[in-house]
Amino acid sequence: MAFNNSTLTPESLIKILAIYITCCALPVLFYFTPGIVPSQNQTSLTPTAIRSLNPAAKSQRRMRHGSQAANRISNRSRDSSISEGRLLRTRPDNWIGPKGYVTFKDKRPLSKQCQSCALVNSAGRLLGQGAGEDIDDADCVIRMNSAPTEGYQHDVGTRTSFRVIGHRNFPLLLSTMRKRRWYLGDPATRSDLVVVWHYGVRWKYNPAERWCRVFCVMYHQVNVYLSSEQVMKRNEQMFYKELNISKSEVKVWMSTGWGAMLFALDVCDQIDVYGMIYEDFCREHPNDTAPYHYYHDDAKKAECGYYNRSEGAARHGHKFLTEKAVFAKWAAAYGIRFHLPYWDDQLKGYGADTVVDTLFKRRYREYERNKRRQEPRAAQAKAQNATPSA
């Protein structure tokens, strides 16, 4: 094709140059734009990551979820302190932060601060609720002990950022090759682990330490964080302070859920809890038979039945419902939100100064009264036994 130099004006040259640049740039833009032709890196994105590319996807999914989703949205919007990006709340006075958790291998402190966290309880009442995608939308997802995702993605989500494990459960978590592959090896299912333990336990001689010495090094892709002595002392002090009893008086201990909630307070700006019942739930629902766990190992154990039995023991065991009453206090102070069931109505009247008075506290007071009544009789009987017979 021949050009007449006399017809090539500066304006024509600019148009030709623009057409040339457009023709060269379009294939490049077409290749790298998400959702058109995936690049090599984009093909490895998980379904959750791909969904997050669409900012409108979250609200669209909630509309599809029906009335449960509509209730979730309305409950969340009631809190005037909630902004789109960050929940404004105060920090606990004894907040330690991520630095209170250090890696087993090199004692490197946790550096991640999560903008939003989904703390997923392992309760069976999550089944059939379809909360999985809402859970996956959080910046970080926290699970407890061996709670799986495979087969339950629709209700509990697919992602796990941190798995909080009680030190007694840690060896069980790694007891078989299949479990080690699942929790430590497979990129699709592994996550960072956070091991919480009881203050005063000699970690160096604990079975969990021996297991970690082997497998935490073998599966180096996973960070295993240990709660520091400072964290565990804080956790225990808060526990017995809320119970208003001393450690020497009873043989009760913190649950993994207690450690997980305090971990969330240390690393999350915003906390949404899924599947955790409030203190009076079982009393209000006497016929509730939802299983303790959503997965198979505890499918026949009813959550309310187990909680009531544990709560009724005056001097030993976990105090799950008492912990829930404390969480209600913290919800008012720190902006924690609870879903499935929702706690909105139950939180009315709760505040940082609320005195917790649960079934356990009442049983313990009754035990103390009986003990005081029996003391004179015991002393009299002892004196009679000590008196020599004539």
C-alpha atoms as a printed R data frame, in Angstrom:
    type eleno elety resid chain resno       x       y       z
1   ATOM     1    CA   MET     A     1   0.000   0.000   0.000
2   ATOM     2    CA   ALA     A     2   1.464   3.357  -1.043
3   ATOM     3    CA   PHE     A     3   1.080   6.570   0.916
4   ATOM     4    CA   ASN     A     4   1.151  10.044  -0.477
5   ATOM     5    CA   ASN     A     5   3.464  12.022   1.768
6   ATOM     6    CA   SER     A     6   1.521  15.153   1.000
7   ATOM     7    CA   THR     A     7  -1.595  13.679   2.671
8   ATOM     8    CA   LEU     A     8   0.120  12.588   5.922
9   ATOM     9    CA   THR     A     9  -0.734  15.460   8.194
10  ATOM    10    CA   PRO     A    10   0.282  15.452  11.894
11  ATOM    11    CA   GLU     A    11  -3.321  14.618  12.791
12  ATOM    12    CA   SER     A    12  -3.237  11.548  10.513
13  ATOM    13    CA   LEU     A    13   0.032  10.353  12.040
14  ATOM    14    CA   ILE     A    14  -1.457  10.634  15.531
15  ATOM    15    CA   LYS     A    15  -4.501   8.581  14.492
16  ATOM    16    CA   ILE     A    16  -2.321   5.876  12.916
17  ATOM    17    CA   LEU     A    17  -0.147   5.735  16.053
18  ATOM    18    CA   ALA     A    18  -3.228   5.440  18.298
19  ATOM    19    CA   ILE     A    19  -4.609   2.567  16.215
20  ATOM    20    CA   TYR     A    20  -1.244   0.781  16.365
21  ATOM    21    CA   ILE     A    21  -0.983   1.122  20.171
22  ATOM    22    CA   THR     A    22  -4.567  -0.064  20.631
23  ATOM    23    CA   CYS     A    23  -3.988  -3.161  18.507
24  ATOM    24    CA   CYS     A    24  -0.860  -4.062  20.489
25  ATOM    25    CA   ALA     A    25  -2.322  -3.346  23.933
26  ATOM    26    CA   LEU     A    26  -5.658  -5.132  23.619
27  ATOM    27    CA   PRO     A    27  -4.255  -8.705  23.608
28  ATOM    28    CA   VAL     A    28  -2.158  -7.927  26.672
29  ATOM    29    CA   LEU     A    29  -5.109  -6.477  28.573
30  ATOM    30    CA   PHE     A    30  -7.300  -9.357  27.443
31  ATOM    31    CA   TYR     A    31  -4.806 -11.891  28.778
32  ATOM    32    CA   PHE     A    32  -4.226 -10.373  32.199
33  ATOM    33    CA   THR     A    33  -7.712  -9.109  33.051
34  ATOM    34    CA   PRO     A    34  -9.335 -11.404  35.723
35  ATOM    35    CA   GLY     A    35 -12.387 -13.236  34.526
36  ATOM    36    CA   ILE     A    36 -11.564 -13.042  30.780
37  ATOM    37    CA   VAL     A    37  -8.617 -15.313  30.095
38  ATOM    38    CA   PRO     A    38  -6.887 -16.579  33.258
39  ATOM    39    CA   SER     A    39  -3.155 -16.275  33.439
40  ATOM    40    CA   GLN     A    40  -0.980 -19.109  34.643
41  ATOM    41    CA   ASN     A    41  -1.067 -17.745  38.192
42  ATOM    42    CA   GLN     A    42  -4.812 -17.226  38.140
43  ATOM    43    CA   THR     A    43  -5.525 -20.854  37.342
44  ATOM    44    CA   SER     A    44  -4.367 -21.773  40.848
45  ATOM    45    CA   LEU     A    45  -6.858 -19.496  42.584
46  ATOM    46    CA   THR     A    46  -9.298 -21.205  44.900
47  ATOM    47    CA   PRO     A    47 -13.042 -20.803  44.294
48  ATOM    48    CA   THR     A    48 -13.215 -18.532  47.337
49  ATOM    49    CA   ALA     A    49 -10.452 -16.293  46.012
50  ATOM    50    CA   ILE     A    50 -12.122 -16.097  42.609
51  ATOM    51    CA   ARG     A    51 -15.451 -15.182  44.229
52  ATOM    52    CA   SER     A    52 -13.772 -12.385  46.156
53  ATOM    53    CA   LEU     A    53 -12.796 -10.669  42.894
54  ATOM    54    CA   ASN     A    54 -16.425  -9.641  42.509
55  ATOM    55    CA   PRO     A    55 -17.246  -7.044  45.198
56  ATOM    56    CA   ALA     A    56 -20.980  -7.563  44.720
57  ATOM    57    CA   ALA     A    57 -20.814 -11.347  45.162
58  ATOM    58    CA   LYS     A    58 -21.248 -11.281  48.922
59  ATOM    59    CA   SER     A    59 -24.564  -9.436  48.921
60  ATOM    60    CA   GLN     A    60 -25.826 -11.505  45.976
61  ATOM    61    CA   ARG     A    61 -25.063 -14.751  47.802
62  ATOM    62    CA   ARG     A    62 -26.853 -13.569  50.910
63  ATOM    63    CA   MET     A    63 -29.953 -12.809  48.880
64  ATOM    64    CA   ARG     A    64 -29.865 -16.375  47.549
65  ATOM    65    CA   HIS     A    65 -29.573 -17.785  51.044
66  ATOM    66    CA   GLY     A    66 -33.143 -16.677  51.778
67  ATOM    67    CA   SER     A    67 -34.553 -15.652  55.128
68  ATOM    68    CA   GLN     A    68 -31.519 -16.762  57.157
69  ATOM    69    CA   ALA     A    69 -29.278 -14.518  55.121
70  ATOM    70    CA   ALA     A    70 -31.727 -11.627  55.357
71  ATOM    71    CA   ASN     A    71 -31.739 -11.984  59.133
72  ATOM    72    CA   ARG     A    72 -27.943 -11.974  59.149
73  ATOM    73    CA   ILE     A    73 -27.798  -8.730  57.238
74  ATOM    74    CA   SER     A    74 -30.409  -7.009  59.388
75  ATOM    75    CA   ASN     A    75 -28.732  -8.152  62.600
76  ATOM    76    CA   ARG     A    76 -25.368  -6.871  61.459
77  ATOM    77    CA   SER     A    77 -26.759  -3.507  60.364
78  ATOM    78    CA   ARG     A    78 -28.215  -2.820  63.819
79  ATOM    79    CA   ASP     A    79 -24.810  -2.033  65.258
80  ATOM    80    CA   SER     A    80 -24.091   1.600  64.456
81  ATOM    81    CA   SER     A    81 -20.402   1.082  65.246
82  ATOM    82    CA   ILE     A    82 -19.968  -1.242  62.267
83  ATOM    83    CA   SER     A    83 -18.338   0.224  59.195
84  ATOM    84    CA   GLU     A    84 -17.833  -1.541  55.881
85  ATOM    85    CA   GLY     A    85 -14.141  -2.113  56.459
86  ATOM    86    CA   ARG     A    86 -13.444  -2.161  60.181
87  ATOM    87    CA   LEU     A    87 -15.400  -2.661  63.370
88  ATOM    88    CA   LEU     A    88 -14.542   0.105  65.802
89  ATOM    89    CA   ARG     A    89 -14.126  -1.328  69.286
90  ATOM    90    CA   THR     A    90 -11.927  -0.982  72.322
91  ATOM    91    CA   ARG     A    91  -9.112  -3.358  73.133
92  ATOM    92    CA   PRO     A    92  -9.142  -5.424  76.329
93  ATOM    93    CA   ASP     A    93  -7.081  -3.830  79.078
94  ATOM    94    CA   ASN     A    94  -4.781  -6.862  79.168
95  ATOM    95    CA   TRP     A    95  -4.526  -7.198  75.390
96  ATOM    96    CA   ILE     A    96  -1.234  -8.824  74.381
97  ATOM    97    CA   GLY     A    97  -1.670  -8.981  70.629
98  ATOM    98    CA   PRO     A    98  -0.152 -11.284  68.001
99  ATOM    99    CA   LYS     A    99   3.291 -11.087  69.604
100 ATOM   100    CA   GLY     A   100   2.016 -13.347  72.392
101 ATOM   101    CA   TYR     A   101   2.186 -16.358  70.030
102 ATOM   102    CA   VAL     A   102   5.575 -17.632  68.851
103 ATOM   103    CA   THR     A   103   6.616 -20.360  66.414
104 ATOM   104    CA   PHE     A   104   7.808 -23.654  67.829
105 ATOM   105    CA   LYS     A   105  10.840 -23.798  65.526
106 ATOM   106    CA   ASP     A   106  12.480 -20.412  65.959
107 ATOM   107    CA   LYS     A   107  10.333 -18.529  68.523
108 ATOM   108    CA   ARG     A   108   9.316 -15.992  65.882
109 ATOM   109    CA   PRO     A   109   6.235 -13.993  66.983
110 ATOM   110    CA   LEU     A   110   3.041 -14.011  64.967
111 ATOM   111    CA   SER     A   111   2.964 -10.835  62.890
112 ATOM   112    CA   LYS     A   112  -0.438 -11.032  61.184
113 ATOM   113    CA   GLN     A   113  -3.235  -8.758  62.374
114 ATOM   114    CA   CYS     A   114  -6.552  -9.758  60.785
115 ATOM   115    CA   GLN     A   115  -9.044  -7.079  59.829
116 ATOM   116    CA   SER     A   116 -11.998  -9.449  60.198
117 ATOM   117    CA   CYS     A   117 -12.215 -12.945  61.679
118 ATOM   118    CA   ALA     A   118 -14.781 -15.725  61.519
119 ATOM   119    CA   LEU     A   119 -14.481 -17.839  64.662
120 ATOM   120    CA   VAL     A   120 -16.207 -21.112  63.773
121 ATOM   121    CA   ASN     A   121 -17.563 -23.187  66.625
122 ATOM   122    CA   SER     A   122 -17.692 -26.937  65.981
123 ATOM   123    CA   ALA     A   123 -21.356 -27.305  66.958
124 ATOM   124    CA   GLY     A   124 -23.731 -29.505  64.998
125 ATOM   125    CA   ARG     A   125 -26.310 -26.715  64.807
126 ATOM   126    CA   LEU     A   126 -24.311 -25.221  61.919
127 ATOM   127    CA   LEU     A   127 -25.491 -28.065  59.678
128 ATOM   128    CA   GLY     A   128 -28.041 -26.949  57.126
129 ATOM   129    CA   GLN     A   129 -27.534 -23.235  57.775
130 ATOM   130    CA   GLY     A   130 -25.506 -22.460  54.639
131 ATOM   131    CA   ALA     A   131 -23.091 -20.099  56.395
132 ATOM   132    CA   GLY     A   132 -20.005 -21.370  54.544
133 ATOM   133    CA   GLU     A   133 -19.606 -18.518  52.080
134 ATOM   134    CA   ASP     A   134 -20.134 -15.856  54.748
135 ATOM   135    CA   ILE     A   135 -17.451 -17.556  56.839
136 ATOM   136    CA   ASP     A   136 -15.032 -17.689  53.901
137 ATOM   137    CA   ASP     A   137 -15.525 -13.964  53.264
138 ATOM   138    CA   ALA     A   138 -13.659 -13.098  56.478
139 ATOM   139    CA   ASP     A   139 -10.041 -12.005  56.305
140 ATOM   140    CA   CYS     A   140  -9.089 -14.866  58.659
141 ATOM   141    CA   VAL     A   141 -11.003 -18.030  59.575
142 ATOM   142    CA   ILE     A   142 -10.336 -19.610  62.977
143 ATOM   143    CA   ARG     A   143 -11.339 -23.209  63.728
144 ATOM   144    CA   MET     A   144 -10.839 -25.398  66.778
145 ATOM   145    CA   ASN     A   145  -9.143 -28.754  67.306
146 ATOM   146    CA   SER     A   146  -9.881 -31.295  64.559
147 ATOM   147    CA   ALA     A   147 -12.984 -29.630  63.040
148 ATOM   148    CA   PRO     A   148 -12.902 -30.529  59.303
149 ATOM   149    CA   THR     A   149 -14.155 -28.662  56.256
150 ATOM   150    CA   GLU     A   150 -14.296 -31.459  53.664
151 ATOM   151    CA   GLY     A   151 -17.884 -32.542  53.169
152 ATOM   152    CA   TYR     A   152 -19.219 -29.583  55.155
153 ATOM   153    CA   GLN     A   153 -18.145 -26.662  52.968
154 ATOM   154    CA   HIS     A   154 -21.683 -25.363  52.420
155 ATOM   155    CA   ASP     A   155 -22.204 -24.890  56.158
156 ATOM   156    CA   VAL     A   156 -18.738 -24.174  57.602
157 ATOM   157    CA   GLY     A   157 -16.716 -22.852  54.653
158 ATOM   158    CA   THR     A   158 -13.549 -24.026  52.950
159 ATOM   159    CA   ARG     A   159 -10.813 -21.827  54.390
160 ATOM   160    CA   THR     A   160  -8.815 -22.181  57.593
161 ATOM   161    CA   SER     A   161  -6.280 -19.515  58.550
162 ATOM   162    CA   PHE     A   162  -5.626 -20.660  62.121
163 ATOM   163    CA   ARG     A   163  -6.547 -23.836  63.957
164 ATOM   164    CA   VAL     A   164  -6.543 -23.395  67.737
165 ATOM   165    CA   ILE     A   165  -5.758 -26.679  69.486
166 ATOM   166    CA   GLY     A   166  -5.699 -27.628  73.138
167 ATOM   167    CA   HIS     A   167  -2.360 -29.167  74.056
168 ATOM   168    CA   ARG     A   168  -4.036 -32.456  75.052
169 ATOM   169    CA   ASN     A   169  -5.675 -32.711  71.625
170 ATOM   170    CA   PHE     A   170  -2.503 -31.949  69.690
171 ATOM   171    CA   PRO     A   171  -1.094 -35.537  69.681
172 ATOM   172    CA   LEU     A   172  -4.527 -36.859  68.633
173 ATOM   173    CA   LEU     A   173  -4.561 -34.418  65.736
174 ATOM   174    CA   LEU     A   174  -1.335 -35.935  64.374
175 ATOM   175    CA   SER     A   175  -1.867 -39.564  65.401
176 ATOM   176    CA   THR     A   176  -2.172 -41.041  61.879
177 ATOM   177    CA   MET     A   177  -0.492 -40.434  58.541
178 ATOM   178    CA   ARG     A   178  -3.823 -39.402  57.027
179 ATOM   179    CA   LYS     A   179  -4.380 -36.769  59.727
180 ATOM   180    CA   ARG     A   180  -0.842 -35.436  59.412
181 ATOM   181    CA   ARG     A   181  -1.279 -35.134  55.667
182 ATOM   182    CA   TRP     A   182  -4.602 -33.365  56.155
183 ATOM   183    CA   TYR     A   183  -3.611 -30.875  58.842
184 ATOM   184    CA   LEU     A   184   0.057 -30.339  57.962
185 ATOM   185    CA   GLY     A   185   0.760 -31.527  54.416
186 ATOM   186    CA   ASP     A   186  -2.020 -30.893  51.909
187 ATOM   187    CA   PRO     A   187  -1.973 -27.251  50.692
188 ATOM   188    CA   ALA     A   188  -5.758 -27.374  50.262
189 ATOM   189    CA   THR     A   189  -6.485 -28.285  53.901
190 ATOM   190    CA   ARG     A   190  -3.503 -27.298  56.039
191 ATOM   191    CA   SER     A   191  -3.324 -24.107  58.067
192 ATOM   192    CA   ASP     A   192  -1.208 -22.475  60.710
193 ATOM   193    CA   LEU     A   193  -1.742 -24.110  64.102
194 ATOM   194    CA   VAL     A   194  -1.998 -22.337  67.440
195 ATOM   195    CA   VAL     A   195  -1.453 -24.577  70.473
196 ATOM   196    CA   VAL     A   196  -2.954 -23.339  73.735
197 ATOM   197    CA   TRP     A   197  -2.056 -24.950  77.027
198 ATOM   198    CA   HIS     A   198  -2.759 -24.539  80.725
199 ATOM   199    CA   TYR     A   199  -0.582 -22.127  82.662
200 ATOM   200    CA   GLY     A   200   1.787 -24.102  84.870
201 ATOM   201    CA   VAL     A   201   2.037 -27.089  82.511
202 ATOM   202    CA   ARG     A   202   5.692 -27.965  81.907
203 ATOM   203    CA   TRP     A   203   5.636 -27.724  78.130
204 ATOM   204    CA   LYS     A   204   9.135 -29.127  77.735
205 ATOM   205    CA   TYR     A   205   8.029 -32.485  79.149
206 ATOM   206    CA   ASN     A   206   4.529 -32.495  77.661
207 ATOM   207    CA   PRO     A   207   3.592 -35.118  75.017
208 ATOM   208    CA   ALA     A   208   2.503 -32.307  72.694
209 ATOM   209    CA   GLU     A   209   6.063 -30.977  72.713
210 ATOM   210    CA   ARG     A   210   7.500 -34.339  71.695
211 ATOM   211    CA   TRP     A   211   5.050 -34.662  68.807
212 ATOM   212    CA   CYS     A   212   5.764 -31.140  67.677
213 ATOM   213    CA   ARG     A   213   9.511 -31.694  67.830
214 ATOM   214    CA   VAL     A   214   9.117 -34.355  65.128
215 ATOM   215    CA   PHE     A   215   6.270 -33.232  62.908
216 ATOM   216    CA   CYS     A   216   6.575 -29.452  63.150
217 ATOM   217    CA   VAL     A   217  10.036 -29.815  61.623
218 ATOM   218    CA   MET     A   218   9.021 -32.458  59.089
219 ATOM   219    CA   TYR     A   219   6.104 -30.363  57.774
220 ATOM   220    CA   HIS     A   220   7.938 -27.071  57.634
221 ATOM   221    CA   GLN     A   221   5.314 -25.438  55.379
222 ATOM   222    CA   VAL     A   222   3.029 -24.991  58.397
223 ATOM   223    CA   ASN     A   223   3.757 -22.569  61.208
224 ATOM   224    CA   VAL     A   224   2.951 -24.015  64.621
225 ATOM   225    CA   TYR     A   225   2.530 -21.225  67.140
226 ATOM   226    CA   LEU     A   226   2.659 -21.783  70.877
227 ATOM   227    CA   SER     A   227   0.830 -19.429  73.171
228 ATOM   228    CA   SER     A   228   3.450 -17.777  75.332
229 ATOM   229    CA   GLU     A   229   3.566 -18.147  79.092
230 ATOM   230    CA   GLN     A   230   2.398 -14.538  79.334
231 ATOM   231    CA   VAL     A   231  -0.686 -15.340  77.236
232 ATOM   232    CA   MET     A   232  -1.606 -18.451  79.199
233 ATOM   233    CA   LYS     A   233  -1.152 -16.697  82.530
234 ATOM   234    CA   ARG     A   234  -3.431 -13.925  81.272
235 ATOM   235    CA   ASN     A   235  -6.019 -16.430  80.006
236 ATOM   236    CA   GLU     A   236  -6.100 -18.268  83.314
237 ATOM   237    CA   GLN     A   237  -6.255 -15.129  85.436
238 ATOM   238    CA   MET     A   238  -9.207 -13.842  83.406
239 ATOM   239    CA   PHE     A   239 -10.936 -17.224  83.709
240 ATOM   240    CA   TYR     A   240 -10.789 -17.460  87.502
241 ATOM   241    CA   LYS     A   241 -11.477 -13.755  87.934
242 ATOM   242    CA   GLU     A   242 -14.738 -14.111  85.998
243 ATOM   243    CA   LEU     A   243 -15.650 -17.214  88.017
244 ATOM   244    CA   ASN     A   244 -14.778 -15.299  91.213
245 ATOM   245    CA   ILE     A   245 -13.065 -18.335  92.704
246 ATOM   246    CA   SER     A   246  -9.466 -19.367  93.187
247 ATOM   247    CA   LYS     A   247  -7.750 -22.127  91.256
248 ATOM   248    CA   SER     A   248  -7.017 -24.052  94.456
249 ATOM   249    CA   GLU     A   249 -10.710 -24.309  95.371
250 ATOM   250    CA   VAL     A   250 -11.888 -26.244  92.313
251 ATOM   251    CA   LYS     A   251 -10.677 -28.492  89.523
252 ATOM   252    CA   VAL     A   252 -12.267 -26.671  86.615
253 ATOM   253    CA   TRP     A   253 -10.371 -25.656  83.533
254 ATOM   254    CA   MET     A   254 -10.631 -23.504  80.447
255 ATOM   255    CA   SER     A   255 -12.009 -24.960  77.240
256 ATOM   256    CA   THR     A   256 -10.350 -24.664  73.834
257 ATOM   257    CA   GLY     A   257 -13.145 -22.232  72.992
258 ATOM   258    CA   TRP     A   258 -11.920 -19.913  75.749
259 ATOM   259    CA   GLY     A   259  -8.405 -19.951  74.324
260 ATOM   260    CA   ALA     A   260  -9.741 -19.471  70.787
261 ATOM   261    CA   MET     A   261 -11.817 -16.437  71.782
262 ATOM   262    CA   LEU     A   262  -8.871 -14.792  73.509
263 ATOM   263    CA   PHE     A   263  -6.662 -15.592  70.515
264 ATOM   264    CA   ALA     A   264  -9.238 -13.868  68.305
265 ATOM   265    CA   LEU     A   265  -9.259 -10.835  70.601
266 ATOM   266    CA   ASP     A   266  -5.474 -10.714  70.291
267 ATOM   267    CA   VAL     A   267  -5.260 -10.887  66.489
268 ATOM   268    CA   CYS     A   268  -8.603  -9.658  65.058
269 ATOM   269    CA   ASP     A   269 -10.052  -6.183  64.616
270 ATOM   270    CA   GLN     A   270 -13.537  -7.595  64.043
271 ATOM   271    CA   ILE     A   271 -14.900 -10.930  65.297
272 ATOM   272    CA   ASP     A   272 -17.931 -12.828  64.003
273 ATOM   273    CA   VAL     A   273 -18.681 -16.079  65.853
274 ATOM   274    CA   TYR     A   274 -20.678 -18.849  64.165
275 ATOM   275    CA   GLY     A   275 -22.554 -21.702  65.847
276 ATOM   276    CA   MET     A   276 -22.011 -20.773  69.509
277 ATOM   277    CA   ILE     A   277 -25.022 -20.832  71.840
278 ATOM   278    CA   TYR     A   278 -25.596 -18.269  74.591
279 ATOM   279    CA   GLU     A   279 -25.829 -19.120  78.291
280 ATOM   280    CA   ASP     A   280 -29.623 -19.565  78.555
281 ATOM   281    CA   PHE     A   281 -30.129 -21.241  75.177
282 ATOM   282    CA   CYS     A   282 -30.535 -24.774  76.554
283 ATOM   283    CA   ARG     A   283 -32.948 -23.607  79.265
284 ATOM   284    CA   GLU     A   284 -35.022 -21.792  76.634
285 ATOM   285    CA   HIS     A   285 -34.913 -24.829  74.303
286 ATOM   286    CA   PRO     A   286 -35.311 -27.863  76.617
287 ATOM   287    CA   ASN     A   287 -35.954 -30.232  73.705
288 ATOM   288    CA   ASP     A   288 -32.940 -29.168  71.646
289 ATOM   289    CA   THR     A   289 -30.972 -32.200  70.417
290 ATOM   290    CA   ALA     A   290 -28.406 -30.578  68.116
291 ATOM   291    CA   PRO     A   291 -25.168 -32.611  68.245
292 ATOM   292    CA   TYR     A   292 -22.114 -31.363  70.079
293 ATOM   293    CA   HIS     A   293 -20.050 -31.467  66.862
294 ATOM   294    CA   TYR     A   294 -21.121 -31.187  63.244
295 ATOM   295    CA   TYR     A   295 -18.737 -33.959  62.205
296 ATOM   296    CA   HIS     A   296 -19.050 -37.669  62.815
297 ATOM   297    CA   ASP     A   297 -17.066 -38.305  65.987
298 ATOM   298    CA   ASP     A   298 -19.619 -36.677  68.295
299 ATOM   299    CA   ALA     A   299 -22.747 -36.860  66.162
300 ATOM   300    CA   LYS     A   300 -24.677 -38.716  68.883
301 ATOM   301    CA   LYS     A   301 -23.681 -36.423  71.761
302 ATOM   302    CA   ALA     A   302 -26.244 -33.641  72.259
303 ATOM   303    CA   GLU     A   303 -24.623 -30.275  72.885
304 ATOM   304    CA   CYS     A   304 -27.160 -29.063  75.459
305 ATOM   305    CA   GLY     A   305 -27.096 -32.332  77.382
306 ATOM   306    CA   TYR     A   306 -23.302 -32.288  77.568
307 ATOM   307    CA   TYR     A   307 -23.164 -28.610  78.525
308 ATOM   308    CA   ASN     A   308 -25.772 -29.017  81.288
309 ATOM   309    CA   ARG     A   309 -23.982 -32.014  82.806
310 ATOM   310    CA   SER     A   310 -20.646 -30.193  82.766
311 ATOM   311    CA   GLU     A   311 -22.139 -27.000  84.165
312 ATOM   312    CA   GLY     A   312 -23.906 -28.788  87.003
313 ATOM   313    CA   ALA     A   313 -20.712 -30.267  88.476
314 ATOM   314    CA   ALA     A   314 -19.737 -27.955  91.327
315 ATOM   315    CA   ARG     A   315 -16.013 -28.646  91.544
316 ATOM   316    CA   HIS     A   316 -14.659 -30.114  88.303
317 ATOM   317    CA   GLY     A   317 -14.816 -30.123  84.510
318 ATOM   318    CA   HIS     A   318 -15.378 -27.546  81.795
319 ATOM   319    CA   LYS     A   319 -17.837 -24.712  82.386
320 ATOM   320    CA   PHE     A   320 -19.028 -24.067  78.845
321 ATOM   321    CA   LEU     A   321 -22.148 -22.069  79.721
322 ATOM   322    CA   THR     A   322 -20.292 -19.904  82.222
323 ATOM   323    CA   GLU     A   323 -17.775 -19.119  79.496
324 ATOM   324    CA   LYS     A   324 -20.650 -18.133  77.193
325 ATOM   325    CA   ALA     A   325 -21.942 -15.721  79.845
326 ATOM   326    CA   VAL     A   326 -18.498 -14.129  80.003
327 ATOM   327    CA   PHE     A   327 -18.408 -13.878  76.197
328 ATOM   328    CA   ALA     A   328 -21.695 -11.949  76.384
329 ATOM   329    CA   LYS     A   329 -19.957  -9.392  78.606
330 ATOM   330    CA   TRP     A   330 -17.094  -9.156  76.160
331 ATOM   331    CA   ALA     A   331 -19.469  -8.826  73.210
332 ATOM   332    CA   ALA     A   332 -20.824  -5.622  74.693
333 ATOM   333    CA   ALA     A   333 -17.360  -4.283  75.472
334 ATOM   334    CA   TYR     A   334 -15.408  -5.385  72.395
335 ATOM   335    CA   GLY     A   335 -17.998  -5.584  69.616
336 ATOM   336    CA   ILE     A   336 -18.079  -9.372  69.132
337 ATOM   337    CA   ARG     A   337 -21.014 -10.535  66.983
338 ATOM   338    CA   PHE     A   338 -22.680 -13.946  67.218
339 ATOM   339    CA   HIS     A   339 -24.514 -15.781  64.441
340 ATOM   340    CA   LEU     A   340 -26.533 -19.025  64.331
341 ATOM   341    CA   PRO     A   341 -27.888 -18.537  66.884
342 ATOM   342    CA   TYR     A   342 -27.945 -14.758  67.072
343 ATOM   343    CA   TRP     A   343 -27.334 -13.193  70.457
344 ATOM   344    CA   ASP     A   344 -28.817  -9.740  69.835
345 ATOM   345    CA   ASP     A   345 -31.734 -10.034  72.259
346 ATOM   346    CA   GLN     A   346 -29.688 -11.893  74.873
347 ATOM   347    CA   LEU     A   347 -27.012  -9.192  75.007
348 ATOM   348    CA   LYS     A   348 -29.427  -6.550  76.299
349 ATOM   349    CA   GLY     A   349 -28.392  -5.583  79.799
350 ATOM   350    CA   TYR     A   350 -24.899  -7.022  79.486
351 ATOM   351    CA   GLY     A   351 -21.920  -4.774  80.036
352 ATOM   352    CA   ALA     A   352 -18.324  -4.852  81.181
353 ATOM   353    CA   ASP     A   353 -19.456  -4.672  84.848
354 ATOM   354    CA   THR     A   354 -22.101  -7.414  84.640
355 ATOM   355    CA   VAL     A   355 -21.680 -10.034  87.366
356 ATOM   356    CA   VAL     A   356 -21.917 -13.528  85.885
357 ATOM   357    CA   ASP     A   357 -24.310 -15.784  87.823
358 ATOM   358    CA   THR     A   358 -24.648 -19.139  86.083
359 ATOM   359    CA   LEU     A   359 -25.779 -22.631  87.037
360 ATOM   360    CA   PHE     A   360 -22.212 -23.503  87.981
361 ATOM   361    CA   LYS     A   361 -21.885 -20.432  90.212
362 ATOM   362    CA   ARG     A   362 -25.136 -21.327  91.994
363 ATOM   363    CA   ARG     A   363 -24.115 -24.968  92.413
364 ATOM   364    CA   TYR     A   364 -20.757 -23.908  93.793
365 ATOM   365    CA   ARG     A   365 -22.354 -21.545  96.347
366 ATOM   366    CA   GLU     A   366 -24.642 -24.380  97.427
367 ATOM   367    CA   TYR     A   367 -21.640 -26.667  97.803
368 ATOM   368    CA   GLU     A   368 -19.858 -24.069  99.963
369 ATOM   369    CA   ARG     A   369 -22.931 -23.619 102.212
370 ATOM   370    CA   ASN     A   370 -23.233 -27.361 102.742
371 ATOM   371    CA   LYS     A   371 -19.543 -27.565 103.459
372 ATOM   372    CA   ARG     A   372 -19.777 -24.868 106.148
373 ATOM   373    CA   ARG     A   373 -22.792 -26.552 107.752
374 ATOM   374    CA   GLN     A   374 -20.967 -29.852 107.922
375 ATOM   375    CA   GLU     A   375 -17.759 -28.436 109.380
376 ATOM   376    CA   PRO     A   376 -18.994 -28.249 113.022
377 ATOM   377    CA   ARG     A   377 -20.297 -31.810 112.816
378 ATOM   378    CA   ALA     A   378 -17.034 -33.018 111.346
379 ATOM   379    CA   ALA     A   379 -15.053 -31.223 114.051
380 ATOM   380    CA   GLN     A   380 -17.273 -32.677 116.779
381 ATOM   381    CA   ALA     A   381 -16.921 -36.184 115.385
382 ATOM   382    CA   LYS     A   382 -13.161 -35.749 115.179
383 ATOM   383    CA   ALA     A   383 -12.995 -34.587 118.778
384 ATOM   384    CA   GLN     A   384 -15.065 -37.536 119.957
385 ATOM   385    CA   ASN     A   385 -12.818 -39.962 118.142
386 ATOM   386    CA   ALA     A   386  -9.779 -38.349 119.710
387 ATOM   387    CA   THR     A   387 -11.172 -38.627 123.292
388 ATOM   388    CA   PRO     A   388  -9.821 -41.786 124.978
389 ATOM   389    CA   SER     A   389 -12.516 -44.147 126.183
390 ATOM   390    CA   ALA     A   390 -12.847 -44.653 129.935
